[in-house]
């Protein structure tokens, strides 16, 4: 299965889905969006993915913002998303909110909904506020689709999404293997495709992929890296790493492992179950406030997946990650995990990035990481 092609053809896929089912397509902007609610209402939730195209538009609306925000603005205003029926933004990155607002303000026919989700996800009242917001969103979806959402609809959506996350976790487990046969670029394409497809359909593809991947022979020895930082929408970086003999065996990205890390635990109050799931997902940089979970989560992933080093890649102008990087650097330093930090822009400058990655990777030796004592070997 060519997941990269699925990502490239995502507009055609959604248009065909719409024609086939007569359902509504809902574009979502932020990782805390409760897709199950849209799915239960018979809609197709698709993540709005950035893709760089010649851009003569976004400067007029959004100046000095990260490339995902500018590219998404350009895609909406140049008509790439004209088939979409509605957009939803969940309280999160204010720069992404700008892209949402510009898209909504330039198309009055577009259904739009701003969903508040507390930045203090662990506060005692957060779950009640979130549940209440989910209820308002559910009511709006019922108005939009004309479908009364029953408890059975919510149960079905939760089941499909839980299965999806479980399958993604199972693929991800293969990345723990010493010479994992799953490349980082393949995994990222798979997760990106997952975010723009009907999950029931994707689950069948994932089950087939898993059966095939489990039978693969181990890959050659590669330097095992972890990717941390701002979200990405392509696999340029993963492919560069692979060309240099490395492999990104785990990531901590909003559109990577954080997307599928935790499941919904069934409860009688379905909306509360969903609220707890979204509040309990790995914190994004912006919502890691009161009780810091993100650095510890990153450290646990680094140990579980036995990495040799980490790449911390921030989008230029990404303020949430810019202001959280200190905590990431701190835990990596404290735990003797070598890392390379850099900023990425509209397009990844291949030669420059490749030279930097090569220099970093040359300092690492596969299998000789902080667990097995590289710091001792190098006299640290
Ligand atoms: S989190 Fe960073 S990269 Fe993502 S939309 Fe916000 S500013 Fe841009």
Boltz pocket constraint, residues with backbone or C-beta under 6 A from the ligand:
constraints:
  - pocket:
      binder: B
      contacts: [[A, 66], [A, 67], [A, 68], [A, 69], [A, 93], [A, 94], [A, 95], [A, 96], [A, 230], [A, 231], [A, 315], [A, 317], [A, 318], [A, 319], [A, 320], [A, 321]]
      max_distance: 6.0
